[in-house]
Amino acid sequence: MRVALTGATGFGGTEVLAEFSRRAYETTALLRAPIPADGVAVIAGDLSNLGAFAGAVEASDAVVHLACSRSSAENDVTADVEGTAGLLAHWKSGSFVLVSSGALQRGIESGYALGKLAGEFALHLAASAGRRGPAICLRPGIFLGGGARRNDRQTLGRVFAAAREGATFVFSSEAGLETFGSSFIGTADFARAICAALTLKQRGDFNVAGGFCTWRELIETVNRCAGTQAQLAVRPGPPNAPGEVALSQSRCELDTTTFDTTTGFVPKQSLEMLVEEYLRAEGELEAKPC
Amino acid sequence: MLRTVPLGKYRISLGALLFCGGVTFWLGNMLLRTGGSGFAALTSSLWFLFLLVLVTSGTRTMTVARLAGFYCLGGAMMSVMYLVAMEFVAMEGARYIDRNVFVPTMEETLKLAPVAFFLWRLRDSRLWTLGASDVVLMAATSGAGFALVEDAYLRLNGSPWDAPIDWLPVASISGDHLVAGHGIWTGLAGATVGLALLWRRLGKVRYLLAASGWLWSVLDHISNNYAAGLSMRHDDPLHDFLLTIGGHGYFTIYFFFAALAVAIVADLYVVYATLPFGFVPRAPLRSTLDGLRAWWASTLERRKLAYLVFRTHSVTGPRRAGLLIRGALLRRVLIGAPVRS
């Protein structure tokens, strides 16, 4: 299978690229800074300047679009959306898998989510114009794991950094302490989910996750595995004292039934496995599992 | 700060209350001073607009409340025109020909000014969700409001009144030509602007298309004013020329109805053929008043999305991205998903 891939150096993209290589897909990756990768054709460029990648998209059997600037500024959102629209203009046939965000379930909280939402919109419009392949929007939970970019604006990186400092995680209510959290997915599971998505014949928006954890479970797992002493506190209002931090005061539990039953996808990475993977990458975990 | 006031079981915004009060005072004062003829002018004006609203009910996104605002703005523009015309006519050396070029040109411009301002002010947002028939409606309404104030002024000054056409009472016959009237002149100008805004693929030709309605209306208006002043003379070559090329005023009526039909057909195509099947659900039609209101509001939003999606195909770069973001948010509202967490 010939696959055109964007975002191959991102947190999830690295693992996706590796999974494609394992499956002997003919992958052409668009990268801002080309890296040597076996069996992968690399084209230098970015979404605003597709160059030769446009031809790769046209010739491919599938397009997997992971790239996003994780922007918060409106101008960057515009660039993200225009990049996706530019990519779609060259999509001729085969599946187009757009990796969106599970956070859209809660609402549009950031420029990142807005960009993803507009990307989905552009994809569904493009899919309806002409006979192309299935347009698939994957909405994953938060990424957990030990990849190279594990500390690049990732939830687990933030939690671990705060826990190591002995921070207090503030929750707005007792109910929030017990229920707030998010669906999550490990990068290896995510890579397999992408491959599963490429087998879909019908267009649609699909939630994908490896499981759900409350923030309390995540913090306590980090404490247990890393030996940190992060505290939990319940009081209304945002954190306002030194050493206090807060995670998103909401619950984002994705219903992944449709994707799982349609593709037969079964996640393999549990919360503890992913925290261990992270801590191992950080050099904070001894050989013994937590 | 007080923003709404109670009215029975509802609350009405202070702005809406002031608007209604102002309109009541304006129309009440006018009717008191002009009597039956003023009432006839008002009813013919509203009948014309009612028919326009009716024929565009399958395509418009503009609410009647918004159109009421344009009606008043059109009327206000007549006051501006009155001041301008008084100044100009009083100028020394203003010749007959100058007056009959200047006044119609100013009138056609001022009537369209509220619409142009609206479109300019919302150039990055609402402009992209408008249909061509919306612009026709806005313009014709502004023109009708202008005409009402002019009619009242003419009646108060004892000017002779042309015989309105039975089937189109906003137009009238004056001597050997037909006077299309302000509602139709401005409606024609709005129709070509609306079509040009919709058909962005026409490239630079669309600027010509946009201007053509206004240009024709100015020409016909000049022809009408010039001919009206020379109604007793038929040996003026310019008079004959203007009446001939304008088909004695009838061409304007034909052009208006043709442009209106094209606008409606183009809008119908966009509204019913642009959105992919199942892209946004149709709101269920319920027989309760609140149910009907919700269905209508949802229908208008759906149309806005269709117009916006249609325009995404003819723009590129950051503008396309902006439209996609706007469309994504609009669709999210329509499918009932949370926009703000």
Interface residues (C-beta under 8 A of the other chain):
Chain A: V77 T78 A79 D80 V81 E82 A85 L104 Q105 R106 G107 I108 E109 L114 G115 L117 A118 E120 F121 A122 H124 L125 A127 S128 S250
Chain B: P276 F277 F279 V309 T312 G317 P318 R320 A321 G322 L324 I325 G327 A328 L329 R331 R332 A337 P338 V339 R340 S341
